[in-house]
């Protein structure tokens, strides 16, 4: 039986599901930044508070969710790239933010940034990622943006292939210094015109 999957604007109540998918999409990035900052609180729980607050670029108003039978099975977070400067990193230790500084600086000026996209592992292969990329392109058009950009770890070949199918091309890359706390080091910047 084929399940019906719909994409809708996120709601504040979706924050925990969105946060788990954010952490999944980061492939260790959020654990690197947030791990151990607040005792007895996991990275996804900290991200959930930020998503639920709704006032930052990673807030629920900047997300769309894929839903199957009232369960969030995917998400995309997209916003004008300039809004990255609104993210407050003051509470994160400087050694962590300094390590990731090249990643934060890798941008396509003036573009709509697909900041994060993830699909529940049990739902992969059902076309949800395609729907979410299409939704992000629509968000960019609604914002009047002429370009869409994203960052992806070079090891995420499945996502890279999906983005290439949509016409995204590599426009830049950086390699972070080694740390055992991150599984990937090389990040690609990909972009496309709308």
Residue pairs with C-beta under 8 A, 6 or more apart in sequence:
3 68
3 69
3 126
4 68
5 66
5 67
5 68
5 73
5 123
5 126
5 127
5 128
5 131
6 66
6 67
6 68
7 64
7 65
7 66
7 67
7 131
7 132
7 135
8 64
8 65
8 67
9 61
9 63
9 64
9 65
10 18
10 60
10 61
10 63
10 64
10 65
10 75
11 60
12 52
12 54
12 60
14 51
14 60
14 63
14 65
14 72
14 75
15 48
15 49
15 51
15 52
15 60
16 44
16 48
17 65
17 71
17 72
17 75
18 48
18 51
18 60
18 63
18 65
18 72
18 75
18 77
19 44
19 45
19 47
19 48
19 50
19 51
20 44
21 72
21 74
21 75
21 116
21 118
21 119
21 120
22 30
22 44
22 47
22 51
22 58
22 75
22 77
22 116
22 118
23 30
23 31
23 43
23 44
23 47
24 118
24 121
25 116
25 117
25 118
26 116
27 153
27 155
27 156
27 183
27 184
28 181
28 182
28 183
28 184
29 100
29 182
30 43
30 44
30 46
30 47
31 43
31 181
32 96
32 99
32 100
32 179
32 181
32 182
33 43
33 89
33 92
33 96
33 97
33 100
34 43
34 46
34 47
34 92
35 43
35 181
37 46
37 91
37 92
37 93
38 46
47 58
50 56
50 58
50 59
51 58
51 59
51 60
51 63
52 59
52 60
53 59
54 60
54 61
56 86
56 87
56 88
57 77
57 79
57 83
57 84
57 86
57 87
57 115
58 77
58 87
58 115
58 116
62 77
62 78
62 79
62 115
63 75
63 76
63 77
64 75
64 76
64 78
64 132
64 135
64 136
64 139
65 72
65 74
65 75
66 72
66 73
66 74
66 75
66 119
66 123
66 128
66 131
66 132
67 73
68 123
72 120
73 119
73 120
73 122
73 123
73 128
74 117
74 118
74 119
74 120
74 123
74 128
74 129
74 131
74 132
75 116
75 117
75 118
75 132
76 114
76 116
76 117
76 132
76 133
76 135
76 136
77 114
77 115
77 116
77 117
78 112
78 113
78 114
78 115
78 136
78 139
78 140
78 148
79 112
79 113
79 115
80 111
80 112
80 113
80 143
80 145
81 107
81 108
81 109
81 110
81 111
81 112
81 113
81 149
83 113
84 104
84 107
84 113
84 115
89 97
97 104
99 176
99 177
99 179
100 176
102 174
102 176
103 151
103 174
103 176
103 187
106 151
106 172
106 173
106 174
106 187
106 189
107 113
107 149
107 189
108 147
108 149
108 171
108 172
108 189
108 191
110 145
110 146
110 147
111 140
111 145
111 147
111 148
111 149
111 191
112 136
112 139
112 140
112 143
112 145
112 147
112 148
112 149
113 148
113 149
113 150
114 133
114 136
114 148
114 149
114 150
115 150
117 129
117 132
117 133
117 136
117 150
117 159
119 126
119 128
119 129
119 132
124 158
129 159
129 162
130 162
130 165
133 162
133 163
133 166
136 148
137 148
137 166
137 194
140 147
140 148
140 194
141 194
145 194
146 193
146 194
147 191
147 192
147 193
147 194
148 168
148 191
148 192
148 194
149 171
149 189
149 190
149 191
150 163
150 168
150 189
150 190
150 191
151 187
151 188
151 189
151 190
152 159
152 160
152 163
152 187
152 188
152 190
153 184
153 186
153 187
153 188
154 160
154 173
154 184
154 186
154 187
154 188
155 183
155 184
155 186
156 184
160 188
160 190
163 190
166 192
167 192
167 193
168 190
168 191
168 192
169 190
169 191
169 192
170 188
170 189
170 190
171 189
171 190
171 191
172 188
172 189
173 186
173 187
173 188
173 189
174 186
174 187
175 185
175 186
175 187
176 182
176 185
176 186
176 187
177 185
178 185
